[in-house]
Amino acid sequence: MSPNRKRKPYLICYDICDPKRLRRVHRLVRDVGFPIQYSVFEAELKNSELERVISKLESLICNDEDKVYFYSLLSRSDKKTIGLKSCSEDLEFF
């Protein structure tokens, strides 16, 4: 399987200053991932999907005011939780 076809888990976190930009960023990230908290999402993306999301986000945010982080997660099986379990454990992301 080519590297571009393999899905990798990411944690996507953002801090957007303007309410209008915040709504746009939230809708975009919500469409590709599962919400963990309001501005924190878990997503499984191919490299091409990741590049497409980053490109779209770059057109939505203000580089001087906003920030978006993508944290590559080792694997879903390495995830540890305490307290309320995540609802995303049985979901497949596109």
C-alpha positions in Angstrom: 0.0 0.0 0.0 1.5 3.4 -1.0 2.1 5.9 1.8 -0.6 8.3 0.4 -3.3 5.6 0.8 -2.6 4.8 4.5 -4.7 6.6 7.0 -2.9 8.1 10.0 -4.5 9.4 13.2 -4.1 13.1 14.0 -5.2 15.3 16.8 -6.2 18.7 15.4 -6.4 21.7 17.8 -7.1 25.3 17.0 -7.4 28.7 18.6 -9.1 31.2 16.3 -9.6 34.8 17.4 -12.3 36.0 15.1 -15.8 34.5 15.5 -16.5 34.4 11.7 -13.2 32.6 11.0 -13.8 30.3 14.1 -17.1 29.1 12.6 -15.5 28.4 9.2 -12.6 26.5 10.8 -14.9 24.6 13.1 -17.1 23.5 10.2 -14.1 22.4 8.1 -12.4 20.4 10.9 -15.8 18.9 12.0 -16.2 17.5 8.5 -13.0 15.5 8.7 -12.8 14.5 12.3 -14.6 13.6 15.5 -14.9 16.2 18.3 -13.0 15.5 21.5 -13.7 19.0 22.8 -14.9 22.1 21.1 -11.6 23.0 19.4 -10.0 19.6 19.6 -10.7 16.9 17.0 -9.4 13.4 16.2 -9.1 12.5 12.6 -7.7 9.7 10.5 -6.4 11.1 7.2 -4.4 10.0 4.2 -1.5 12.3 3.3 -3.4 13.8 0.4 -6.4 14.5 2.7 -4.1 16.1 5.3 -2.6 18.4 2.7 -6.0 19.3 1.4 -7.3 20.2 4.9 -4.1 22.3 5.6 -4.5 24.1 2.4 -8.1 25.0 3.1 -7.3 26.1 6.6 -4.5 28.3 5.4 -7.0 30.2 3.3 -9.4 30.6 6.3 -7.1 31.7 9.1 -5.2 34.9 9.9 -1.5 33.9 10.4 -1.0 36.8 12.7 -3.8 36.0 15.1 -4.8 32.3 14.7 -3.2 28.9 15.2 -3.9 25.4 14.2 -1.9 22.4 15.4 -1.8 18.9 13.9 -0.4 16.3 16.2 0.4 12.9 14.7 -0.7 10.1 17.0 1.2 6.9 17.0 -1.8 4.6 16.7 -5.3 4.3 18.0 -4.3 1.2 20.0 -1.8 3.3 22.0 -4.5 5.7 23.1 -5.2 5.8 26.9 -8.3 7.3 28.4 -9.5 7.7 32.0 -13.0 8.7 32.9 -15.7 8.8 30.2 -14.7 6.8 27.2 -14.4 8.5 23.8 -17.3 7.8 21.4 -14.8 7.8 18.4 -13.3 4.4 19.2 -15.7 2.5 16.9 -15.9 5.1 14.1 -14.1 5.1 10.8 -13.1 8.4 9.3 -13.0 9.0 5.6 
